[in-house]
Amino acid sequence: MTNQKTRRIVMLGVLASVAVLLSLVNCPIFPSAPHLRFETADVPVLIAGFAFGPGAGLMVTFIMAVLMAAITGLDGAVGALMHFLSTGSLVLAASFIYRRYHTLRGAIAGLIAGTIAQTVAMPLVNLAIVPIIYGFSREQVAAMLPILFAFNAVKAGLSSIITFLVYKRVSWFLKGFVVQDGRQEDYEESTKGAY
């Protein structure tokens, strides 16, 4: 059991590291808001949440947010908090539903719910936090809400689609790495029919 816990921690650390590396490769989606940039860092976080549960997904989210703030220096603790809330809302909703309904339909429903959660949450978070921290008026932030909704919908939607396409291909390796010591047959039996 201790070895299994250790391997799980190692795997979550690897996924967090991959997320950080992917976050460094980014590009703007909307020319009118070049500061809003898309990256695929949420994909390994979603994979962690699907493979190991919502708590693991949030743990990887936290590690990624802190490391990104430390590496890039962008917005410091506030940037880390915004990143955690953004990815956390996506992974929490998606992995919670998938953990409850461990099927193809559950995966799709979870990813849709996660996309909606991030799309709705982040404009509201910006409206609450940005005026306090950066001195913008609420009216200025409110004027940006349409682009924030659109950006988060596209970002979460693309991350969800990529996760859907790659998860099945990598989940066997992730779980197989953690479940060793003669438990592989039990693992394969327990995951029959799961997405």
Backbone as a printed PyTorch tensor [residue, N CA C, xyz], in Angstrom:
tensor([[[  0.8350,  -1.2190,   0.0000],
         [  0.0000,   0.0000,   0.0000],
         [  0.8620,   1.2600,   0.0000]],

        [[  1.9580,   1.2210,   0.7800],
         [  2.8460,   2.3790,   0.8170],
         [  3.4840,   2.6110,  -0.5440]],

        [[  3.9200,   1.5080,  -1.2040],
         [  4.4980,   1.6340,  -2.5330],
         [  3.4860,   2.1950,  -3.5240]],

        [[  2.2400,   1.7660,  -3.3880],
         [  1.2000,   2.2660,  -4.2760],
         [  0.9670,   3.7560,  -4.0570]],

        [[  0.9540,   4.1960,  -2.8000],
         [  0.8060,   5.6320,  -2.5040],
         [  1.9720,   6.4250,  -3.0750]],

        [[  3.1810,   5.8870,  -2.9170],
         [  4.3700,   6.5700,  -3.4230],
         [  4.3040,   6.7060,  -4.9380]],

        [[  3.9250,   5.6290,  -5.6240],
         [  3.8280,   5.6760,  -7.0820],
         [  2.7490,   6.6610,  -7.5240]],

        [[  1.6630,   6.7220,  -6.7680],
         [  0.5920,   7.6700,  -7.0960],
         [  1.0980,   9.1030,  -6.9730]],

        [[  1.8230,   9.4050,  -5.9160],
         [  2.3830,  10.7490,  -5.7190],
         [  3.3550,  11.0940,  -6.8420]],

        [[  4.1890,  10.1160,  -7.2120],
         [  5.1410,  10.3200,  -8.3080],
         [  4.3950,  10.6390,  -9.5990]],

        [[  3.3470,   9.8700,  -9.8940],
         [  2.5850,  10.0810, -11.1230],
         [  1.9110,  11.4460, -11.1310]],

        [[  1.3620,  11.8680,  -9.9900],
         [  0.7440,  13.1970,  -9.9180],
         [  1.7810,  14.2920, -10.1190]],

        [[  2.9790,  14.0850,  -9.5770],
         [  4.0650,  15.0460,  -9.7840],
         [  4.4610,  15.1380, -11.2460]],

        [[  4.4960,  13.9990, -11.9280],
         [  4.8180,  13.9820, -13.3560],
         [  3.7550,  14.7330, -14.1480]],

        [[  2.4880,  14.4800, -13.8400],
         [  1.4050,  15.1640, -14.5440],
         [  1.4390,  16.6720, -14.2990]],

        [[  1.7620,  17.0780, -13.0720],
         [  1.8760,  18.5140, -12.7700],
         [  3.0250,  19.1290, -13.5600]],

        [[  4.1360,  18.4100, -13.6650],
         [  5.2950,  18.9120, -14.4230],
         [  4.9550,  19.0530, -15.9010]],

        [[  4.2540,  18.0620, -16.4550],
         [  3.8350,  18.1390, -17.8590],
         [  2.9040,  19.3310, -18.0610]],

        [[  2.0000,  19.5590, -17.1110],
         [  1.0820,  20.6970, -17.2050],
         [  1.8480,  22.0180, -17.2330]],

        [[  2.8600,  22.1350, -16.3800],
         [  3.6630,  23.3640, -16.3520],
         [  4.3690,  23.5690, -17.6850]],

        [[  4.9680,  22.5140, -18.2300],
         [  5.6670,  22.6180, -19.5170],
         [  4.6960,  23.0210, -20.6340]],

        [[  3.5130,  22.4200, -20.6330],
         [  2.5300,  22.7560, -21.6650],
         [  2.0270,  24.1920, -21.5320]],

        [[  1.9890,  24.7020, -20.3110],
         [  1.5010,  26.0720, -20.1120],
         [  2.4640,  27.1150, -20.6760]],

        [[  3.7120,  26.7100, -20.8820],
         [  4.6980,  27.6480, -21.4310],
         [  4.5340,  27.8330, -22.9350]],

        [[  3.8080,  26.9110, -23.5720],
         [  3.5430,  27.0070, -25.0090],
         [  2.1020,  27.4830, -25.1670]],

        [[  1.9200,  28.7450, -25.4740],
         [  0.5770,  29.3030, -25.5160],
         [  0.4180,  30.2970, -26.6470]],

        [[ -0.8180,  30.6020, -26.9730],
         [ -1.0890,  31.5640, -28.0420],
         [ -2.4300,  32.2420, -27.7840]],

        [[ -2.5810,  33.4860, -28.2570],
         [ -3.8620,  34.1760, -28.0750],
         [ -4.9320,  33.5680, -28.9780]],

        [[ -6.1600,  33.5850, -28.5000],
         [ -7.2820,  33.0720, -29.2920],
         [ -7.9980,  34.2120, -30.0010]],

        [[ -8.1970,  35.3160, -29.2720],
         [ -8.9130,  36.4570, -29.8200],
         [ -7.9600,  37.6410, -29.9800]],

        [[ -7.8210,  38.1730, -31.2020],
         [ -6.9240,  39.3240, -31.4250],
         [ -7.2620,  40.5230, -30.5420]],

        [[ -8.5310,  40.6690, -30.1840],
         [ -8.9420,  41.8190, -29.3690],
         [ -8.5180,  41.6760, -27.9140]],

        [[ -8.1020,  40.4840, -27.5110],
         [ -7.6580,  40.2520, -26.1260],
         [ -6.4090,  39.3640, -26.1380]],

        [[ -5.2790,  39.9110, -26.5860],
         [ -4.0550,  39.1000, -26.7200],
         [ -3.5110,  38.5910, -25.3930]],

        [[ -3.9430,  39.2040, -24.2660],
         [ -3.4690,  38.7480, -22.9590],
         [ -4.1550,  37.4620, -22.5190]],

        [[ -5.2600,  37.1040, -23.1730],
         [ -5.9430,  35.8470, -22.8780],
         [ -5.3940,  34.7780, -23.8170]],

        [[ -4.5830,  33.8900, -23.2810],
         [ -3.8420,  32.9490, -24.1120],
         [ -4.2470,  31.5000, -23.8240]],

        [[ -4.3640,  30.7330, -24.8920],
         [ -4.7320,  29.3170, -24.7560],
         [ -3.4800,  28.4570, -24.6660]],

        [[ -3.5140,  27.4960, -23.7340],
         [ -2.4980,  26.4570, -23.6570],
         [ -3.1930,  25.1640, -23.2430]],

        [[ -2.4980,  24.0630, -23.4340],
         [ -3.1110,  22.7590, -23.1780],
         [ -2.7700,  22.2130, -21.7930]],

        [[ -2.3640,  23.0780, -20.8780],
         [ -1.9530,  22.6330, -19.5430],
         [ -3.0720,  21.9600, -18.7600]],

        [[ -4.3150,  22.2850, -19.0790],
         [ -5.4270,  21.6810, -18.3400],
         [ -5.6350,  20.2100, -18.6930]],

        [[ -5.0670,  19.7640, -19.8060],
         [ -5.2650,  18.3750, -20.2360],
         [ -4.6690,  17.3710, -19.2460]],

        [[ -3.3730,  17.4940, -18.8720],
         [ -2.8630,  16.5420, -17.8750],
         [ -3.5480,  16.6530, -16.5150]],

        [[ -4.0650,  17.8150, -16.1990],
         [ -4.7970,  17.9800, -14.9340],
         [ -6.1180,  17.2120, -14.9970]],

        [[ -6.8180,  17.3330, -16.1190],
         [ -8.0550,  16.5760, -16.2990],
         [ -7.7850,  15.0740, -16.2910]],

        [[ -6.6900,  14.6680, -16.9020],
         [ -6.3140,  13.2520, -16.9110],
         [ -6.0850,  12.7710, -15.4800]],

        [[ -5.4130,  13.5800, -14.6750],
         [ -5.1920,  13.2220, -13.2630],
         [ -6.5160,  13.0790, -12.5280]],

        [[ -7.4470,  14.0080, -12.7720],
         [ -8.7450,  13.9580, -12.1160],
         [ -9.5550,  12.7440, -12.5370]],

        [[ -9.5120,  12.4150, -13.8150],
         [-10.2330,  11.2500, -14.3100],
         [ -9.6240,   9.9540, -13.7820]],

        [[ -8.3020,   9.8740, -13.7830],
         [ -7.6270,   8.6270, -13.3990],
         [ -7.6360,   8.3910, -11.8950]],

        [[ -7.4900,   9.4660, -11.1090],
         [ -7.2830,   9.2970,  -9.6610],
         [ -8.2900,  10.0250,  -8.7830]],

        [[ -9.2490,  10.7360,  -9.3900],
         [-10.2930,  11.3740,  -8.6180],
         [-10.1500,  12.8830,  -8.4860]],

        [[-11.2260,  13.5540,  -8.0310],
         [-11.2390,  15.0150,  -7.9230],
         [-10.1320,  15.5720,  -7.0240]],

        [[ -9.8610,  14.8980,  -5.8980],
         [ -8.8240,  15.3840,  -4.9920],
         [ -7.4660,  15.4180,  -5.6620]],

        [[ -7.1520,  14.3740,  -6.4140],
         [ -5.8810,  14.3290,  -7.1360],
         [ -5.8320,  15.4150,  -8.2020]],

        [[ -6.9560,  15.6330,  -8.8950],
         [ -6.9990,  16.6850,  -9.9030],
         [ -6.7450,  18.0600,  -9.3060]],

        [[ -7.3350,  18.3170,  -8.1340],
         [ -7.1150,  19.6100,  -7.4730],
         [ -5.6820,  19.7360,  -6.9640]],

        [[ -5.0940,  18.6270,  -6.5260],
         [ -3.7140,  18.6720,  -6.0700],
         [ -2.7730,  19.0370,  -7.2190]],

        [[ -2.9770,  18.4190,  -8.3740],
         [ -2.1650,  18.7390,  -9.5540],
         [ -2.4060,  20.1830,  -9.9800]],

        [[ -3.6540,  20.6350,  -9.8880],
         [ -3.9800,  22.0270, -10.2160],
         [ -3.2110,  22.9910,  -9.3180]],

        [[ -3.1890,  22.7110,  -8.0230],
         [ -2.5010,  23.5760,  -7.0670],
         [ -0.9950,  23.6310,  -7.3530]],

        [[ -0.3950,  22.4660,  -7.5580],
         [  1.0430,  22.4170,  -7.8360],
         [  1.3640,  23.1850,  -9.1090]],

        [[  0.5660,  22.9670, -10.1540],
         [  0.7900,  23.6570, -11.4230],
         [  0.6700,  25.1700, -11.2620]],

        [[ -0.3630,  25.6240, -10.5570],
         [ -0.5880,  27.0690, -10.3910],
         [  0.5680,  27.7190,  -9.6410]],

        [[  1.0300,  27.0740,  -8.5810],
         [  2.1360,  27.6270,  -7.7880],
         [  3.4280,  27.6490,  -8.6030]],

        [[  3.7240,  26.5480,  -9.2970],
         [  4.9490,  26.4810, -10.1010],
         [  4.9180,  27.4920, -11.2380]],

        [[  3.7660,  27.6520, -11.8840],
         [  3.6590,  28.6240, -12.9740],
         [  3.9020,  30.0320, -12.4800]],

        [[  3.3390,  30.3780, -11.3230],
         [  3.5550,  31.7130, -10.7600],
         [  5.0270,  31.9130, -10.4140]],

        [[  5.6700,  30.8690,  -9.8850],
         [  7.0790,  30.9690,  -9.5000],
         [  7.9870,  31.0690, -10.7240]],

        [[  7.6680,  30.3140, -11.7810],
         [  8.5290,  30.2810, -12.9690],
         [  8.3730,  31.5420, -13.8080]],

        [[  7.1290,  31.9460, -14.0610],
         [  6.8990,  33.0930, -14.9470],
         [  6.9080,  34.4230, -14.2020]],

        [[  6.5640,  34.3990, -12.9110],
         [  6.4860,  35.6410, -12.1500],
         [  5.2770,  36.4850, -12.5050]],

        [[  4.3700,  35.9220, -13.3350],
         [  3.2080,  36.6960, -13.7730],
         [  2.1470,  36.7730, -12.6820]],

        [[  1.9070,  37.9600, -12.1910],
         [  0.8190,  38.2440, -11.2470],
         [  0.9730,  37.5590,  -9.8870]],

        [[  2.0860,  36.8980,  -9.6460],
         [  2.3900,  36.3380,  -8.3320],
         [  1.2830,  35.4810,  -7.7490]],

        [[  0.9700,  35.7320,  -6.4770],
         [ -0.0170,  34.9340,  -5.7680],
         [ -1.4060,  35.0900,  -6.3770]],

        [[ -1.7150,  36.2850,  -6.8810],
         [ -3.0290,  36.5060,  -7.4980],
         [ -3.1640,  35.6680,  -8.7580]],

        [[ -2.0990,  35.6340,  -9.5580],
         [ -2.1080,  34.8220, -10.7650],
         [ -2.2720,  33.3480, -10.4370]],

        [[ -1.5800,  32.8960,  -9.3840],
         [ -1.6950,  31.5030,  -8.9620],
         [ -3.1210,  31.1920,  -8.5080]],

        [[ -3.7230,  32.1210,  -7.7650],
         [ -5.0960,  31.9270,  -7.3030],
         [ -6.0620,  31.8530,  -8.4790]],

        [[ -5.9230,  32.7730,  -9.4300],
         [ -6.8190,  32.7870, -10.5990],
         [ -6.6530,  31.4970, -11.4020]],

        [[ -5.4130,  31.0730, -11.5540],
         [ -5.1320,  29.8360, -12.2940],
         [ -5.7530,  28.6360, -11.5840]],

        [[ -5.6170,  28.6110, -10.2610],
         [ -6.1790,  27.5060,  -9.4830],
         [ -7.7030,  27.4810,  -9.5990]],

        [[ -8.3330,  28.6360,  -9.4990],
         [ -9.7930,  28.7010,  -9.5920],
         [-10.2800,  28.3130, -10.9880]],

        [[ -9.5430,  28.7490, -12.0070],
         [ -9.9280,  28.4600, -13.3810],
         [ -9.8650,  26.9650, -13.6710]],

        [[ -8.6720,  26.3880, -13.5130],
         [ -8.5060,  24.9640, -13.7960],
         [ -9.2400,  24.1170, -12.7640]],

        [[ -9.2600,  24.5750, -11.5220],
         [ -9.9340,  23.8200, -10.4650],
         [-11.4180,  23.6560, -10.7200]],

        [[-12.0790,  24.6960, -11.2110],
         [-13.5150,  24.5880, -11.4940],
         [-13.7710,  23.5770, -12.6040]],

        [[-12.8900,  23.5530, -13.5910],
         [-13.0120,  22.6070, -14.6990],
         [-12.8070,  21.1700, -14.2340]],

        [[-11.6930,  20.9280, -13.5590],
         [-11.3430,  19.5480, -13.1820],
         [-12.2490,  19.0070, -12.0830]],

        [[-12.6690,  19.8630, -11.1580],
         [-13.5220,  19.3950, -10.0650],
         [-14.8730,  18.9000, -10.5910]],

        [[-15.5080,  19.7110, -11.4230],
         [-16.8140,  19.3200, -11.9670],
         [-16.6890,  18.0880, -12.8590]],

        [[-15.6820,  18.0870, -13.7450],
         [-15.5280,  16.9830, -14.6880],
         [-15.2130,  15.6690, -13.9880]],

        [[-14.2450,  15.6990, -13.0720],
         [-13.8080,  14.4490, -12.4350],
         [-14.8120,  13.9470, -11.4000]],

        [[-15.5630,  14.8590, -10.7830],
         [-16.5800,  14.4380,  -9.8240],
         [-17.6690,  13.6230, -10.5230]],

        [[-18.1230,  14.1240, -11.6620],
         [-19.1650,  13.4090, -12.4070],
         [-18.6150,  12.0980, -12.9660]],

        [[-17.4020,  12.1420, -13.5090],
         [-16.8320,  10.9160, -14.0730],
         [-16.5740,   9.8680, -12.9970]],

        [[-16.1970,  10.2950, -11.8200],
         [-15.9730,   9.3280, -10.7390],
         [-17.2870,   8.6480, -10.3490]],

        [[-18.3780,   9.3950, -10.4300],
         [-19.6840,   8.8380, -10.0650],
         [-20.2420,   7.9650, -11.1850]],

        [[-20.0260,   8.4060, -12.4310],
         [-20.5200,   7.6480, -13.5920],
         [-19.3250,   7.2930, -14.4660]],

        [[-18.7140,   6.1720, -14.1590],
         [-17.4380,   5.7730, -14.7540],
         [-17.6590,   5.0910, -16.1120]],

        [[-18.2680,   5.8380, -17.0370],
         [-18.6050,   5.3210, -18.3560],
         [-18.2650,   6.3790, -19.4030]],

        [[-18.4440,   6.0110, -20.6750],
         [-18.2230,   6.9640, -21.7520],
         [-19.1650,   8.1520, -21.6120]],

        [[-20.4260,   7.8770, -21.3160],
         [-21.3930,   8.9670, -21.1140],
         [-21.0120,   9.8320, -19.9230]],

        [[-20.5270,   9.1860, -18.8620],
         [-20.0930,   9.9370, -17.6890],
         [-18.9250,  10.8530, -18.0040]],

        [[-18.0010,  10.3660, -18.8290],
         [-16.8530,  11.1870, -19.2270],
         [-17.3160,  12.4030, -20.0180]],

        [[-18.2080,  12.1660, -20.9770],
         [-18.7100,  13.2700, -21.8030],
         [-19.4870,  14.2660, -20.9460]],

        [[-20.3660,  13.7580, -20.0800],
         [-21.1490,  14.6440, -19.2100],
         [-20.2420,  15.4290, -18.2800]],

        [[-19.2230,  14.7710, -17.7520],
         [-18.2890,  15.4530, -16.8600],
         [-17.5350,  16.5640, -17.5630]],

        [[-17.0590,  16.2850, -18.7690],
         [-16.3050,  17.3040, -19.5100],
         [-17.1890,  18.4800, -19.9060]],

        [[-18.4310,  18.1960, -20.2580],
         [-19.3670,  19.2930, -20.5660],
         [-19.6340,  20.1200, -19.3140]],

        [[-19.8630,  19.4430, -18.1870],
         [-20.1150,  20.1630, -16.9310],
         [-18.8990,  20.9820, -16.5160]],

        [[-17.7070,  20.4220, -16.6910],
         [-16.4880,  21.1550, -16.3610],
         [-16.3110,  22.3860, -17.2280]],

        [[-16.6100,  22.2380, -18.5150],
         [-16.5200,  23.3740, -19.4430],
         [-17.4850,  24.4790, -19.0330]],

        [[-18.7050,  24.1020, -18.6900],
         [-19.6920,  25.0900, -18.2450],
         [-19.2410,  25.7490, -16.9470]],

        [[-18.7150,  24.9360, -16.0280],
         [-18.2790,  25.4750, -14.7300],
         [-17.1970,  26.5360, -14.9130]],

        [[-16.1910,  26.2410, -15.7380],
         [-15.1160,  27.2190, -15.9420],
         [-15.6250,  28.4420, -16.6970]],

        [[-16.4760,  28.2140, -17.6960],
         [-17.0150,  29.3090, -18.5020],
         [-17.7990,  30.3040, -17.6560]],

        [[-18.5610,  29.7860, -16.7010],
         [-19.3820,  30.6430, -15.8400],
         [-18.5600,  31.2260, -14.6960]],

        [[-17.6940,  30.4140, -14.1070],
         [-16.9760,  30.8370, -12.8980],
         [-15.9690,  31.9460, -13.1490]],

        [[-15.1770,  31.8310, -14.2020],
         [-14.0530,  32.7610, -14.3470],
         [-14.4460,  34.2100, -14.6430]],

        [[-15.4430,  34.4860, -15.4660],
         [-15.8640,  35.8850, -15.5840],
         [-16.3240,  36.4650, -14.2440]],

        [[-17.0350,  35.6470, -13.4420],
         [-17.4870,  36.1170, -12.1350],
         [-16.3030,  36.3380, -11.1820]],

        [[-15.3250,  35.4360, -11.2400],
         [-14.1100,  35.6030, -10.4190],
         [-13.3760,  36.8750, -10.8170]],

        [[-13.2610,  37.1190, -12.1170],
         [-12.6170,  38.3470, -12.5940],
         [-13.3710,  39.5770, -12.1140]],

        [[-14.6950,  39.5060, -12.1660],
         [-15.5080,  40.6370, -11.7310],
         [-15.3200,  40.9100, -10.2420]],

        [[-15.0840,  39.8690,  -9.4650],
         [-14.9240,  40.0270,  -8.0200],
         [-13.5160,  40.4450,  -7.6280]],

        [[-12.4960,  39.8820,  -8.3000],
         [-11.1090,  40.0600,  -7.8520],
         [-10.3860,  41.2040,  -8.5470]],

        [[-10.5550,  41.3320,  -9.8600],
         [ -9.7670,  42.3090, -10.6290],
         [ -9.9410,  43.7500, -10.1250]],

        [[-11.1840,  44.2060,  -9.8460],
         [-11.3040,  45.5810,  -9.3460],
         [-10.5730,  45.8110,  -8.0180]],

        [[-10.5290,  44.8080,  -7.1650],
         [ -9.8750,  44.9510,  -5.8590],
         [ -8.3560,  44.9690,  -5.9930]],

        [[ -7.8200,  44.0760,  -6.8110],
         [ -6.3640,  43.9100,  -6.9140],
         [ -5.7400,  44.8900,  -7.8840]],

        [[ -6.3640,  45.0800,  -9.0450],
         [ -5.7120,  45.8590, -10.1090],
         [ -6.2830,  47.2650, -10.2920]],

        [[ -7.3210,  47.6030,  -9.5520],
         [ -7.8110,  48.9730,  -9.5810],
         [ -8.7350,  49.3100, -10.7350]],

        [[ -9.1020,  48.3170, -11.5500],
         [-10.0870,  48.5810, -12.5960],
         [-11.4580,  48.7630, -11.9450]],

        [[-12.3020,  49.5610, -12.5800],
         [-13.6630,  49.7060, -12.0680],
         [-14.4690,  48.4620, -12.4560]],

        [[-15.5380,  48.2280, -11.7160],
         [-16.3950,  47.0800, -12.0520],
         [-17.0120,  47.2520, -13.4410]],

        [[-17.2590,  48.4930, -13.8280],
         [-17.8190,  48.7440, -15.1540],
         [-16.8410,  48.3200, -16.2490]],

        [[-15.5330,  48.6050, -16.0200],
         [-14.5120,  48.2140, -17.0000],
         [-14.4350,  46.6890, -17.1210]],

        [[-14.4740,  46.0240, -15.9790],
         [-14.4160,  44.5550, -15.9970],
         [-15.6990,  43.9850, -16.6100]],

        [[-16.8330,  44.5800, -16.2680],
         [-18.1080,  44.1150, -16.8180],
         [-18.1240,  44.2210, -18.3400]],

        [[-17.4760,  45.2480, -18.8740],
         [-17.4050,  45.4140, -20.3250],
         [-16.6080,  44.2870, -20.9810]],

        [[-15.7260,  43.6480, -20.2020],
         [-14.9110,  42.5580, -20.7300],
         [-15.5750,  41.1930, -20.5740]],

        [[-16.7220,  41.1220, -19.9110],
         [-17.3480,  39.8300, -19.6300],
         [-17.6460,  38.9930, -20.8720]],

        [[-18.1620,  39.5950, -21.9680],
         [-18.4280,  38.7590, -23.1530],
         [-17.1810,  38.0390, -23.6670]],

        [[-16.0580,  38.7450, -23.7220],
         [-14.8280,  38.1160, -24.2150],
         [-14.3080,  37.0950, -23.2130]],

        [[-14.5150,  37.3520, -21.9150],
         [-14.0930,  36.3890, -20.8940],
         [-14.9230,  35.1070, -20.9680]],

        [[-16.2240,  35.2660, -21.1690],
         [-17.0790,  34.0880, -21.3400],
         [-16.6380,  33.2880, -22.5670]],

        [[-16.4220,  33.9910, -23.6800],
         [-16.0390,  33.3150, -24.9200],
         [-14.6930,  32.6200, -24.7770]],

        [[-13.7180,  33.3130, -24.1720],
         [-12.3870,  32.7250, -24.0150],
         [-12.4300,  31.4730, -23.1610]],

        [[-13.1040,  31.5430, -22.0330],
         [-13.1510,  30.3830, -21.1340],
         [-13.9270,  29.2280, -21.7480]],

        [[-14.9580,  29.5260, -22.5230],
         [-15.7010,  28.4730, -23.2090],
         [-14.8130,  27.7550, -24.2180]],

        [[-14.0600,  28.5270, -24.9940],
         [-13.1610,  27.9330, -26.0010],
         [-12.0220,  27.1730, -25.3250]],

        [[-11.4160,  27.7880, -24.3190],
         [-10.2760,  27.1680, -23.6320],
         [-10.6770,  25.8470, -22.9690]],

        [[-11.7530,  25.8880, -22.1860],
         [-12.2030,  24.6800, -21.4970],
         [-12.7240,  23.6500, -22.4860]],

        [[-13.4090,  24.1070, -23.5270],
         [-13.9460,  23.1920, -24.5280],
         [-12.8510,  22.4570, -25.2750]],

        [[-11.8220,  23.1830, -25.7180],
         [-10.7050,  22.5450, -26.4260],
         [ -9.9480,  21.5890, -25.5080]],

        [[ -9.7040,  21.9970, -24.2750],
         [ -9.0140,  21.1190, -23.3170],
         [ -9.8120,  19.8490, -23.0760]],

        [[-11.1250,  19.9880, -22.9970],
         [-11.9900,  18.8250, -22.7760],
         [-11.9740,  17.8850, -23.9710]],

        [[-12.0100,  18.4400, -25.1670],
         [-11.9800,  17.6110, -26.3790],
         [-10.6610,  16.8420, -26.4720]],

        [[ -9.5460,  17.5280, -26.2250],
         [ -8.2420,  16.8690, -26.2790],
         [ -8.1620,  15.7710, -25.2180]],

        [[ -8.6560,  16.0710, -24.0150],
         [ -8.6550,  15.0680, -22.9440],
         [ -9.4690,  13.8530, -23.3460]],

        [[-10.6390,  14.0830, -23.9260],
         [-11.4970,  12.9850, -24.3610],
         [-10.7770,  12.0990, -25.3780]],

        [[-10.0180,  12.7260, -26.2700],
         [ -9.3400,  11.9780, -27.3250],
         [ -8.1380,  11.1860, -26.8240]],

        [[ -7.4530,  11.6960, -25.7850],
         [ -6.2100,  11.0350, -25.3560],
         [ -6.3440,  10.2140, -24.0810]],

        [[ -7.3820,  10.4500, -23.2790],
         [ -7.4390,   9.8180, -21.9560],
         [ -7.3820,   8.3010, -22.0250]],

        [[ -8.1960,   7.7010, -22.8780],
         [ -8.2530,   6.2410, -22.9520],
         [ -6.8980,   5.6580, -23.3360]],

        [[ -6.1380,   6.4090, -24.1330],
         [ -4.8450,   5.9160, -24.6090],
         [ -3.7650,   5.9400, -23.5190]],

        [[ -3.9370,   6.8140, -22.5260],
         [ -2.8870,   6.9340, -21.4970],
         [ -3.3300,   6.4100, -20.1220]],

        [[ -4.6370,   6.2470, -19.9190],
         [ -5.1100,   5.8780, -18.5780],
         [ -4.6050,   4.5040, -18.1460]],

        [[ -4.5070,   3.5780, -19.0860],
         [ -4.0390,   2.2320, -18.7280],
         [ -2.6170,   2.2860, -18.1860]],

        [[ -1.7850,   3.1750, -18.7670],
         [ -0.4040,   3.2860, -18.3000],
         [ -0.3480,   3.9260, -16.9160]],

        [[ -1.1010,   5.0090, -16.7350],
         [ -1.0870,   5.7220, -15.4600],
         [ -1.5260,   4.8090, -14.3210]],

        [[ -2.6700,   4.1640, -14.5030],
         [ -3.1930,   3.3070, -13.4450],
         [ -2.3510,   2.0470, -13.2910]],

        [[ -1.8340,   1.5380, -14.4070],
         [ -0.9760,   0.3550, -14.3410],
         [  0.3130,   0.6320, -13.5930]],

        [[  0.8210,   1.8540, -13.7140],
         [  2.0380,   2.2340, -12.9890],
         [  1.7830,   2.2480, -11.4860]],

        [[  0.6160,   2.7380, -11.1080],
         [  0.2810,   2.8380,  -9.6860],
         [ -0.1110,   1.4790,  -9.1170]],

        [[ -0.9080,   0.7190,  -9.8990],
         [ -1.4050,  -0.5720,  -9.4220],
         [ -0.4560,  -1.6690,  -9.8950]],

        [[  0.4900,  -2.0290,  -9.0530],
         [  1.4460,  -3.0850,  -9.3730],
         [  1.4190,  -4.1200,  -8.2550]],

        [[  2.5230,  -4.7850,  -8.0340],
         [  2.6310,  -5.7750,  -6.9460],
         [  1.5420,  -6.8470,  -7.0310]],

        [[  1.3190,  -7.3700,  -8.2600],
         [  0.3650,  -8.4580,  -8.3910],
         [ -1.0820,  -8.0380,  -8.4070]],

        [[ -1.3760,  -6.7290,  -8.4190],
         [ -2.7680,  -6.2760,  -8.4000],
         [ -3.2780,  -5.9430,  -9.8000]],

        [[ -2.4440,  -6.1410, -10.8230],
         [ -2.8210,  -5.7400, -12.1760],
         [ -4.0850,  -6.4530, -12.6430]],

        [[ -4.2170,  -7.7620, -12.3500],
         [ -5.4080,  -8.4850, -12.7800],
         [ -6.6540,  -7.9230, -12.1080]],

        [[ -6.5430,  -7.5850, -10.8120],
         [ -7.6800,  -6.9840, -10.1000],
         [ -8.0540,  -5.6580, -10.7370]],

        [[ -7.0290,  -4.8800, -11.0980],
         [ -7.2760,  -3.5800, -11.7160],
         [ -8.0000,  -3.7450, -13.0500]],

        [[ -7.5090,  -4.6660, -13.8900],
         [ -8.1200,  -4.8690, -15.2030],
         [ -9.5720,  -5.3300, -15.0530]],

        [[ -9.8170,  -6.1980, -14.0860],
         [-11.1750,  -6.6980, -13.8600],
         [-12.0890,  -5.5630, -13.4060]],

        [[-11.5740,  -4.6930, -12.5140],
         [-12.4070,  -3.6280, -11.9570],
         [-12.7140,  -2.5270, -12.9480]],

        [[-11.9190,  -2.4400, -14.0260],
         [-12.1200,  -1.3440, -14.9720],
         [-12.7760,  -1.8020, -16.2680]],

        [[-13.2250,  -3.0320, -16.3270],
         [-13.9250,  -3.5050, -17.5260],
         [-15.1890,  -2.6620, -17.7420]],

        [[-15.3610,  -2.2070, -18.9640],
         [-16.5480,  -1.4120, -19.2940],
         [-16.3980,   0.0550, -18.9750]],

        [[-15.3270,   0.4520, -18.2930],
         [-15.1270,   1.8740, -17.9790],
         [-14.4860,   2.5630, -19.1680]],

        [[-14.7490,   3.8600, -19.2830],
         [-14.1210,   4.6290, -20.3660],
         [-12.6730,   4.8580, -20.0110]]])
